[in-house]
Amino acid sequence: MHQYALEFQASSNGNVFYDSKQWNEPPLTLHTPYLQMPAGAQITWQCNYYNPTTSTMGFGDSAVTNDMCIYMGQYFPADPNNPDYISPI
């Protein structure tokens, strides 16, 4: 997220498993026990923003003039036959 973000949430099947209001260096969350997701489960995420400026903001690298909403995560075990396969949506 960037500086005008109010909140970031990630969820699967309607269950929120990550929620942060910190745009600068959001906390790393280690789930103990691990989150188990069935094959084919989808992860969705959203960011809520407040734009106090008179400018239109778009996706980009600048925390001053852009917004950004990206979720990053890791999973295991990998499929030994297709370890780098990413399913198209």
ChimeraX commands (.cxc) that place a marker at each C-alpha (Angstrom):
marker #1 position 0.00,0.00,0.00 radius 0.5
marker #1 position 1.01,3.65,-0.16 radius 0.5
marker #1 position 0.54,6.52,2.28 radius 0.5
marker #1 position -3.13,7.25,1.52 radius 0.5
marker #1 position -4.18,3.68,2.27 radius 0.5
marker #1 position -6.44,3.14,5.23 radius 0.5
marker #1 position -6.51,-0.65,5.37 radius 0.5
marker #1 position -5.37,-3.80,3.58 radius 0.5
marker #1 position -7.17,-7.13,3.90 radius 0.5
marker #1 position -6.50,-10.55,2.40 radius 0.5
marker #1 position -9.05,-13.34,2.59 radius 0.5
marker #1 position -10.01,-16.73,1.25 radius 0.5
marker #1 position -13.55,-18.03,1.06 radius 0.5
marker #1 position -14.77,-14.92,2.88 radius 0.5
marker #1 position -12.41,-15.45,5.85 radius 0.5
marker #1 position -9.96,-12.61,6.47 radius 0.5
marker #1 position -6.52,-13.97,7.38 radius 0.5
marker #1 position -4.49,-10.76,7.10 radius 0.5
marker #1 position -5.48,-7.23,8.05 radius 0.5
marker #1 position -3.17,-4.23,8.33 radius 0.5
marker #1 position -3.62,-0.49,8.61 radius 0.5
marker #1 position 0.13,0.18,8.37 radius 0.5
marker #1 position 1.14,1.29,4.88 radius 0.5
marker #1 position 4.86,1.73,5.60 radius 0.5
marker #1 position 6.55,-1.57,6.41 radius 0.5
marker #1 position 3.43,-3.63,7.15 radius 0.5
marker #1 position 4.00,-6.48,9.58 radius 0.5
marker #1 position 5.00,-9.93,8.38 radius 0.5
marker #1 position 2.49,-12.49,9.61 radius 0.5
marker #1 position 3.51,-16.07,10.27 radius 0.5
marker #1 position 0.42,-18.25,10.67 radius 0.5
marker #1 position 0.85,-20.84,13.40 radius 0.5
marker #1 position -0.61,-23.30,12.79 radius 0.5
marker #1 position -0.20,-22.94,9.05 radius 0.5
marker #1 position -3.21,-21.90,6.98 radius 0.5
marker #1 position -4.49,-24.86,5.04 radius 0.5
marker #1 position -6.24,-24.15,1.76 radius 0.5
marker #1 position -7.84,-26.77,-0.41 radius 0.5
marker #1 position -6.78,-27.18,-4.03 radius 0.5
marker #1 position -8.35,-24.47,-6.15 radius 0.5
marker #1 position -8.89,-22.06,-3.24 radius 0.5
marker #1 position -8.62,-18.42,-4.23 radius 0.5
marker #1 position -7.03,-15.60,-2.25 radius 0.5
marker #1 position -8.50,-12.13,-2.71 radius 0.5
marker #1 position -7.27,-8.82,-1.33 radius 0.5
marker #1 position -8.41,-5.25,-1.15 radius 0.5
marker #1 position -7.15,-1.86,-0.06 radius 0.5
marker #1 position -9.21,1.09,1.11 radius 0.5
marker #1 position -7.88,4.57,0.37 radius 0.5
marker #1 position -8.61,8.17,1.25 radius 0.5
marker #1 position -7.47,10.76,-1.28 radius 0.5
marker #1 position -7.34,14.21,0.37 radius 0.5
marker #1 position -5.75,15.76,-2.74 radius 0.5
marker #1 position -7.42,17.22,-5.80 radius 0.5
marker #1 position -5.40,14.89,-8.06 radius 0.5
marker #1 position -6.49,11.57,-9.48 radius 0.5
marker #1 position -4.23,8.77,-8.26 radius 0.5
marker #1 position -3.37,5.67,-10.22 radius 0.5
marker #1 position -1.28,2.57,-9.65 radius 0.5
marker #1 position 2.44,3.31,-9.43 radius 0.5
marker #1 position 5.68,3.34,-7.45 radius 0.5
marker #1 position 5.38,6.75,-5.81 radius 0.5
marker #1 position 3.95,6.70,-2.29 radius 0.5
marker #1 position 3.27,10.44,-2.70 radius 0.5
marker #1 position 1.33,10.52,-5.97 radius 0.5
marker #1 position 0.18,6.91,-6.59 radius 0.5
marker #1 position -1.67,4.10,-4.93 radius 0.5
marker #1 position -0.74,0.44,-4.84 radius 0.5
marker #1 position -2.42,-2.70,-3.49 radius 0.5
marker #1 position -0.28,-5.82,-3.72 radius 0.5
marker #1 position -0.44,-9.06,-1.73 radius 0.5
marker #1 position 2.60,-11.32,-1.46 radius 0.5
marker #1 position 2.67,-14.73,0.14 radius 0.5
marker #1 position 4.39,-18.09,0.12 radius 0.5
marker #1 position 3.01,-21.59,-0.02 radius 0.5
marker #1 position 4.21,-25.14,0.39 radius 0.5
marker #1 position 4.52,-27.92,-0.53 radius 0.5
marker #1 position 5.17,-27.17,-4.19 radius 0.5
marker #1 position 3.99,-29.56,-6.88 radius 0.5
marker #1 position 7.16,-31.58,-7.69 radius 0.5
marker #1 position 6.00,-31.94,-11.32 radius 0.5
marker #1 position 5.27,-28.20,-11.76 radius 0.5
marker #1 position 7.03,-26.33,-8.94 radius 0.5
marker #1 position 6.76,-22.90,-10.57 radius 0.5
marker #1 position 3.31,-23.27,-12.10 radius 0.5
marker #1 position 0.92,-20.37,-11.54 radius 0.5
marker #1 position -2.68,-21.01,-12.45 radius 0.5
marker #1 position -4.18,-18.35,-14.72 radius 0.5
marker #1 position -7.33,-16.70,-13.42 radius 0.5
marker link #1:1,2 radius 0.2
marker link #1:2,3 radius 0.2
marker link #1:3,4 radius 0.2
marker link #1:4,5 radius 0.2
marker link #1:5,6 radius 0.2
marker link #1:6,7 radius 0.2
marker link #1:7,8 radius 0.2
marker link #1:8,9 radius 0.2
marker link #1:9,10 radius 0.2
marker link #1:10,11 radius 0.2
marker link #1:11,12 radius 0.2
marker link #1:12,13 radius 0.2
marker link #1:13,14 radius 0.2
marker link #1:14,15 radius 0.2
marker link #1:15,16 radius 0.2
marker link #1:16,17 radius 0.2
marker link #1:17,18 radius 0.2
marker link #1:18,19 radius 0.2
marker link #1:19,20 radius 0.2
marker link #1:20,21 radius 0.2
marker link #1:21,22 radius 0.2
marker link #1:22,23 radius 0.2
marker link #1:23,24 radius 0.2
marker link #1:24,25 radius 0.2
marker link #1:25,26 radius 0.2
marker link #1:26,27 radius 0.2
marker link #1:27,28 radius 0.2
marker link #1:28,29 radius 0.2
marker link #1:29,30 radius 0.2
marker link #1:30,31 radius 0.2
marker link #1:31,32 radius 0.2
marker link #1:32,33 radius 0.2
marker link #1:33,34 radius 0.2
marker link #1:34,35 radius 0.2
marker link #1:35,36 radius 0.2
marker link #1:36,37 radius 0.2
marker link #1:37,38 radius 0.2
marker link #1:38,39 radius 0.2
marker link #1:39,40 radius 0.2
marker link #1:40,41 radius 0.2
marker link #1:41,42 radius 0.2
marker link #1:42,43 radius 0.2
marker link #1:43,44 radius 0.2
marker link #1:44,45 radius 0.2
marker link #1:45,46 radius 0.2
marker link #1:46,47 radius 0.2
marker link #1:47,48 radius 0.2
marker link #1:48,49 radius 0.2
marker link #1:49,50 radius 0.2
marker link #1:50,51 radius 0.2
marker link #1:51,52 radius 0.2
marker link #1:52,53 radius 0.2
marker link #1:53,54 radius 0.2
marker link #1:54,55 radius 0.2
marker link #1:55,56 radius 0.2
marker link #1:56,57 radius 0.2
marker link #1:57,58 radius 0.2
marker link #1:58,59 radius 0.2
marker link #1:59,60 radius 0.2
marker link #1:60,61 radius 0.2
marker link #1:61,62 radius 0.2
marker link #1:62,63 radius 0.2
marker link #1:63,64 radius 0.2
marker link #1:64,65 radius 0.2
marker link #1:65,66 radius 0.2
marker link #1:66,67 radius 0.2
marker link #1:67,68 radius 0.2
marker link #1:68,69 radius 0.2
marker link #1:69,70 radius 0.2
marker link #1:70,71 radius 0.2
marker link #1:71,72 radius 0.2
marker link #1:72,73 radius 0.2
marker link #1:73,74 radius 0.2
marker link #1:74,75 radius 0.2
marker link #1:75,76 radius 0.2
marker link #1:76,77 radius 0.2
marker link #1:77,78 radius 0.2
marker link #1:78,79 radius 0.2
marker link #1:79,80 radius 0.2
marker link #1:80,81 radius 0.2
marker link #1:81,82 radius 0.2
marker link #1:82,83 radius 0.2
marker link #1:83,84 radius 0.2
marker link #1:84,85 radius 0.2
marker link #1:85,86 radius 0.2
marker link #1:86,87 radius 0.2
marker link #1:87,88 radius 0.2
marker link #1:88,89 radius 0.2
view
